[in-house]
Amino acid sequence: MRKNILTLIISFVLMVTCSMPIYASSNNNEKELQLNSRIALIYDRASGRAVYEKNGNKQTPMASTTKIMTAIIVLENTNLKDVVTVDSKSASIGGSRLGLKKNDKITVNDLLYGLMLRSGNDAASALAIYVAGSIQNFADMMNSKAKELGLINTHFVVPHGLDNAGHYTTAYELAKITDYALKNETFKKIVSTSSTSININGIPKGITNTNKLLNSVSGVYGVKTGFTNGAGRCLVTACKKNNMDIITVIIGADTSNIRTADTKKLIQYVEDNFELVNIKEIIEEEFEKWKKINSSRIFVEKGCQNWVELLLEEMDFEKMIIKREDVQNIDIRTNILYYLNAPVEEKQIIGTLNVLVNNENISTLEIYNKYEIRKKGIEDYLLDFMQLIQNIKIV
């Protein structure tokens, strides 16, 4: 029934479109971003939207930024106090290492710090085998989580991110993984740590974070560096400035200096050009204004009542960052059926509300009939007739 109504909304000839511009247009221009990295993206954590991207949906290897998902799986499937005995396969793995040897004993907590600060491939492998019994089983868990998060361009083969065929993601989906991970307070604490001391076989070992932006750029609170020949230099960064909480992704930089410089450019770009807007409040205010003008125009043929009470679908986010110049270009466009045939079901879809920023549709919300409207029966027509006779007698 709901699908039929949606089809009617799109095709019905009597559907009327009412556009209510909230602000006037602006002619401000901004300087284009000049980046040297092959892939870049800015993700707004408030709305879950990418507000800037360069090849942001291109499938790509992602090197050690893979470890963000590795940490998620570990945190959700084991105890931080558990003690892991390092296996021979993990002890012999190459690339960036924590320095683990076969039969070393170390807690899951300390392995996570070694994973995310030192970017230890040996820590990634040891955690994967401890949690899942094998690298393959752990990769299956990673892919199940990716599916749960709605990711369609991400696939994991290994927990550390060393180049492998079939191991890839996109900048956008990597940002979504990171956003999810940062909602875990333990993960957030780990990736915001500049340096710490862990214990291997009860012996303290100092480690420092490979993410140098933690100490050099205000507002940065994580998350992960990476490098392989296939992925190039990578950097995922979380930063909060002026109440704007963003994740930036850089993949495919030729040098560490380039990935750092490009990340700083992305952060500065947001600070210079964007502001946080309560879009939900704007939508609700404008919808109430629209209802006062238009609700009485909706007619229900053969209904026990010939009017409807409208209900707007809840937005899945409240605030979003918008370019300052585009705050003047927010439009709410309401599409609704003005003629309905009874019966009308409770919460039946009778229209849609589109939210546009600078002519880009950022959200479509459904408009419902709040309460059921019955079709008139014989008794209703008799009551109407009796009321009509009574009115005639009074006159």
N, C-alpha and C positions, 0 to 999 in steps of 0.2 A: 504493500500500500504506500509506504514511504517513498519507494523508488518511483511509483507512478506519479505521485505528487511532484517529486523533483523534476520528472520529465515534463509535466504540465507547466511547471514554473519556467522552464527553459523555452518551451515551444508555444505556450498559450498566447493567442493573439492579444488578449486583453491585458496582458501583463504590462505594468507601467514601471518605468525606471525613474526614480527620484534621486537626484544627486545633490548632496549638501556639502559644498566646500566649506571647510572650517577656517582655513586661512587663505590669504591672498598669495599669489606666486611671488617668488624671489628670483632675482637675476644674478645673484652672487655666483662667482666661479671660484674653484680651488685648484691649487697646483697639483698636477698629476704626480703620483708616486713613481719614483725611479728605483727599481729593484734589480739586483744582479742575480738573485736566486731564481731557479727555474720554476719553483712552485711556492706560493705564498697565500696566506689566508688570515682573515681576522674574524673571530667568532664571538658573538655577543652572548654571554652566559644568561642574561636576563630573559631573552626571547628564544634562544636556540637557533639564531639565524646567522648566516655569514654576511657581514656588512662590506667585505672586500675580499676578492679572490683573484688569484692569477694561477690558472690551471688547477683550481681548487678541487675539481671533480675527476682529475686524471689519476688513474691507477698507477701506483709507484711503490717501489721498495721503501721501507721507512727506518731501516737500521735499528738502533737501540731504543728509539721511541716506542718500539714493540713492547718494551719492558713496562710501559704504563698498563697495558692489558695483562701482562704477567703478574704485576702487583695486585691488580683487581682480583684475579682468580685466586691467588694465594690468600689475600685478606678475607675473601668470602668462603674459603674452604679449609682453613686450618687455624691452629692456635699459635699466637705469637711466641708463647713460651716453649713450644715444642723444640726439642733438640734434634738437629739433623746430622747424620753421619755422612760425610761427603763420599760419593761413589767415584770409581776410577774414571768413568766417562766425563763427569763434570770436572774432575781435577785436571784432565788433559786437554780441555777445550782451549782454543786459541782466541786471539783478539784481545779486547779490553778485559782485564781480569782483576778480581779481588785478591788473588794469590792463594787459593785454597789447594790443599793437598789431599790425597786419598786418606780416608778415615779421620780427617779433621772433624771436630765436633763444634757446632755453632747453632745458635737459636734461629728460628724463623725470623724473629724481629731483626736480628743483626744481619741476616742474609738480605732482608729487604732494604736495609740501609746500604749494604754493599751493592745491591742491585741498582738502586736509584741514584745514589751519590757517586759511587766509584764506577758504575755501569759495568759491573762484573758479569761477564758471560758465564763464568763458572758458577756464580751465585744463581743466575737464571736457570741453568741446567739442574743444579742441585735442588732448587725449590720445585722445579717441574717434576722431577723424578720422585721427590718426597711426597708431593701432593697427589700425583696421578699414577705413579708407578713406571711411567715411560714418557718420553718426549712426545710420541704420537698421541697418547691418551691426553696429555696436557694440551696439545694443540687442538684436539677435539673439544676440550672444555672451553678454550679460547674462542673457537668458532661458534660454539653454542651460545656463548655470551654475546658475541657479535650479532648473531641472529636475534637474540632477545632484545638488543638495543636497536634493532631495525636497520642494521648496516647491510648494504647490498653490494658494496664494492670493496669489501675487506675480507682477506683470507689469511689465516696463520698456519705456518708449518713448524716454526721453532719459537722458543720462548725468549731468545736473546736478540734476534733480529739480523743475524748474519745472513748474507744473501743466499736465497733459495728460490728456485722456480716455484711459483704459486704462492709466494709470501708477499702480500701487498696490501695497501690501503689507499685512501685519498686524503688530502689535507683536511677536507670537511669532515670525513668520518673519524679521522684521528682526533680532531677537535672535539667531536661528540664523545669519543672514548675518554678523553681527558676530562671533559666536563663531568661525566659520570664519576670518574675516579676521584675528582676533587670534592665530591659530596661525602666521601669517606674521610672522617677527621684524621684517622691514623695515616692514610695516604698523604693528605694535605700537610700534616706535620712532618712527615719524612722528607717530602720534596722541597719543603721550605727551609730545611736544615743546611747550613753552609758547611759545617764540619762537625764531626762527632767521634766518639771512640766506641769501637765494638770489641767483642771478645771471641777469639778463635782458640779453642782448647784452653779456655780460661785466661789466655794471655791478651792484654789490651792491644788494640791496633787503631791508630788514628787514621781517619779518612776524610777527604774534603770533596765537596760537590763539584762536578765538572761544569756546572752551569754558573758561569762567572757573572751573569746579569743579576743574580741574587744580591750581590754587594754593590753593584754599580748603577742600577736603575731603580729609582724610587717607585714603589708600588708592586714590584715583581715579587711573587711568592712561589715560584716553581716554574717548569716541572722537569724537562728531560732533554738532554743532548743526544746526538747519535752520529755515527759515520760508518759507511761501507762504500766500496767502490761503486756498487750499483745505485745506492741512494744519494751519495754525496754527503755533504755536511748538513745535518738536520738540527732543528731546535724548536721545541714546543715550549711556549712561555705563557704563564698566567700572570696577569697584571691588573691591579685595581687602581683607578685614578678618577677623581671627581665623581665618585659613586658609580663609575662605569667599570664593570667587571668583564674583562675580555681574555680570550685565549688566542695567541698568535701561533701560526705554524709556518716554519720555513723548512723546505726540503729541496735538495739539489743545489746547495751553495758550493762553490769551488774551494773555499777556505773557511776556517773558523772565524776569521775577521769579517768575512762577507756575511755569514749567517748572523753574527752579532749585530753588524751595522744595519742589515735589513730588518731585523727584529726591532731595533731601536726606531727605525723609520716608521714601522707599522704602529708602534705604541704612540709615537709623536703625532702621527697622522690622526689617530683617534682623538687624542687630547686636543689637537688644534681644530678639528672639524665636527666633532660629534657632541651630543648631550643626551642625558637620560630623560626619557619622556614617559609619563604614565599614560600609555595608549589605551588601556582598559577604561580608565576614567573618562577620557575623551569620547570613546565609543559609546559608553553608557549615557553620557550627558546628551550626545547628539541623537541617540536613538529615542530618548525620552521626548526631546523636542519634536522629532519626526512623528512620534505616536500622537502627540497632542493635535497635530495638524491633519494626520492621515487616517487614524484608526477609524473614525466615523464614516469613512468612505468605503470600508470593507462591508459587503453585504452577503448575508447567508440566505440563499433561496430555500424556502420551505423549512427553515430552522425554527426551533422553539424560541430562539432569540436570533435576531438578525444582525448581531454585532459579535466581535471576537475580542478576547483579551489576549494580548500578544506577549510572548516570552522569548527572550534572546538567548541563544546558546552561550555558555560561559567560555571565555577565552582561556587557552591553556597557558598563557603568560600574562603578566600585568604590565610590565615595563619593557622598554626596548631603547636601544641607542639609535638615534637618528641624526643625520647631518643637520647642522644648525639651519642651513638654508632650506632644508626640506621640511622643517617644522611648519613652514608657511605653506606647504603643499600636501597636507593631509586631507583626503576626501573620504567621506562615508557615502556609499552608494547602496540604496535599499531597493531590492527587487521583490515585489510581492503580488499575489493574486488578490484582486479587489472584488472578485465575484466567486463565491463558493456555493456548492450544493450540499445541503444536509443529507445524511449525517456527517459531522466533522469530528474526527477522533481526537481524544485528548493527546496533546503534544504532537499533533499532525503537522508536518512541515508545510508551511504555506508561503515561504519566501526565504530570501538570503540577504545578508548584509556583507558587502565587500569593503575592506579597508585598504585604501591605496595611499602610498607615499610616493610623491613625485611620479604618479601614474603607474607605479609598480604595485601589484596586488600582494599584500603581505599576509592577509588573512581573510577567509570566508566563513562567516558564522550563519547558522541556520536560524530562521525565525519560526516559532511554533505557535499553534493555537493552544492556549494554556489549559482550557477545560473542554470536555466533550460537549458538543452541541447536537441534541437529538433532532431527528426529523419529525416534523409535526405529524401527529396521528389524528384520527377522527375526533377524539375527545378534545384535542387542542383546537381544531377548527370549530367545534361546537362552542367552546368557551369564547373564542374570538367572535363568533356570531352573536352569542348572548351579550357580550360586551358592546357590540355594535348596536343591538336593539336597545340596550339600556341607555346608551348615549343618545340615540334618536329620541327616546321618551323624555329624557332630561331636557333636550332642546325643545 
